[in-house]
Amino acid sequence: MKTLLQLENLGLFILSVYLFSLLGFPWWAFPACLLLPDLSMIGYAFGNKFGAMLYNFFHHQLLAVVVYLIGIYFHSEWLQFMGIILLAHSVMDRIFGYGLKYFSDFKDTHLGKIGSSN
């Protein structure tokens, strides 16, 4: 099952790269911005609960899709770009086993404990 989920997310990552290629941004912008959603980890400075909520908000794939679709509706390449980066980042995290966080600890995710051999 783990391999199947990784392949599914790999497909979504490839889709993100394709959608990015349709925009007018330089190629270096994609890798340069790919890790920006991890800035949401700063929320952990205010405790596990707030950190998990902020992290999960910026790593939720529905947010990525909604931002992208709003960008299409308003003909905004910047919003489309933000949605693509959010999606690409979240699926990349899931490929590597980093899931949405539980309030208990940063390492407790919906995909299992980070660092364990699930």
C-alpha positions as CSV (number, residue, x, y, z in Angstrom):
1,M,0.0,0.0,0.0
2,K,2.8,2.4,0.8
3,T,4.3,2.0,-2.6
4,L,0.9,2.6,-4.3
5,L,0.5,5.8,-2.3
6,Q,4.0,7.0,-3.2
7,L,3.3,6.3,-6.9
8,E,0.0,8.1,-6.7
9,N,1.8,11.2,-5.2
10,L,4.5,10.9,-7.8
11,G,1.9,11.2,-10.5
12,L,0.5,14.3,-8.8
13,F,4.0,15.8,-8.6
14,I,4.5,15.2,-12.3
15,L,1.1,16.9,-12.9
16,S,2.3,19.8,-10.8
17,V,5.4,20.1,-13.0
18,Y,3.2,20.0,-16.1
19,L,0.8,22.7,-14.8
20,F,3.8,24.8,-13.9
21,S,5.1,24.5,-17.5
22,L,1.9,26.1,-18.8
23,L,2.7,29.3,-16.8
24,G,5.0,32.0,-17.9
25,F,7.5,31.7,-15.0
26,P,11.1,30.8,-15.4
27,W,12.0,27.2,-14.6
28,W,14.2,28.1,-11.7
29,A,11.1,29.5,-9.8
30,F,9.7,26.0,-9.3
31,P,12.6,24.5,-7.3
32,A,13.3,27.8,-5.7
33,C,9.8,28.0,-4.2
34,L,9.2,24.3,-3.6
35,L,10.2,24.3,0.1
36,L,8.4,27.6,1.0
37,P,5.4,25.8,2.5
38,D,7.7,24.4,5.2
39,L,7.9,27.9,6.6
40,S,4.7,27.0,8.3
41,M,6.7,24.9,10.7
42,I,7.5,28.2,12.5
43,G,4.1,27.7,14.2
44,Y,5.7,25.0,16.4
45,A,7.4,27.9,18.2
46,F,4.0,28.5,19.7
47,G,3.2,24.9,20.7
48,N,2.4,21.6,19.2
49,K,-1.3,22.3,18.6
50,F,-0.8,25.7,16.9
51,G,2.1,24.3,15.0
52,A,0.2,21.3,13.7
53,M,-2.8,23.4,12.7
54,L,-0.6,25.9,10.7
55,Y,1.5,23.2,9.2
56,N,-1.6,21.2,8.2
57,F,-3.3,24.2,6.7
58,F,-0.4,24.9,4.3
59,H,0.1,21.2,3.5
60,H,-3.5,20.3,2.8
61,Q,-4.0,19.4,-0.8
62,L,-7.5,20.8,-1.0
63,L,-6.1,24.3,-0.2
64,A,-3.7,23.8,-3.1
65,V,-6.5,22.9,-5.5
66,V,-8.7,25.8,-4.3
67,V,-5.9,28.4,-4.7
68,Y,-5.1,27.0,-8.2
69,L,-8.7,27.1,-9.3
70,I,-9.2,30.7,-7.9
71,G,-6.1,31.6,-10.0
72,I,-7.7,30.1,-13.1
73,Y,-11.0,31.9,-12.4
74,F,-9.3,35.3,-11.9
75,H,-6.7,34.7,-14.7
76,S,-4.0,35.1,-12.1
77,E,-0.8,33.2,-12.9
78,W,0.5,34.1,-9.4
79,L,-2.4,32.3,-7.7
80,Q,-2.0,29.4,-10.0
81,F,1.7,29.3,-9.2
82,M,1.0,29.3,-5.5
83,G,-1.5,26.5,-5.8
84,I,0.9,24.4,-7.9
85,I,3.7,25.0,-5.3
86,L,1.4,24.0,-2.5
87,L,0.4,20.9,-4.3
88,A,3.9,19.9,-5.4
89,H,5.2,20.4,-2.0
90,S,2.5,18.4,-0.2
91,V,2.8,15.5,-2.5
92,M,6.6,15.6,-2.3
93,D,6.3,15.4,1.5
94,R,3.9,12.4,1.2
95,I,6.3,10.6,-1.2
96,F,9.0,10.9,1.5
97,G,6.6,9.9,4.3
98,Y,5.8,13.3,5.9
99,G,2.1,13.5,6.5
100,L,-0.3,15.9,8.1
101,K,0.6,16.4,11.8
102,Y,-1.3,15.3,14.9
103,F,-1.3,17.7,17.9
104,S,0.7,15.3,20.0
105,D,4.1,15.7,18.4
106,F,5.7,16.9,15.1
107,K,6.8,13.3,14.3
108,D,3.2,11.9,14.7
109,T,1.6,12.1,11.2
110,H,-1.4,10.5,9.4
111,L,1.2,8.4,7.6
112,G,2.7,7.1,10.8
113,K,5.6,8.2,13.0
114,I,8.4,10.0,11.1
115,G,11.5,8.0,11.2
116,S,9.9,4.6,12.0
117,S,9.9,1.8,9.5
118,N,6.2,1.7,8.8
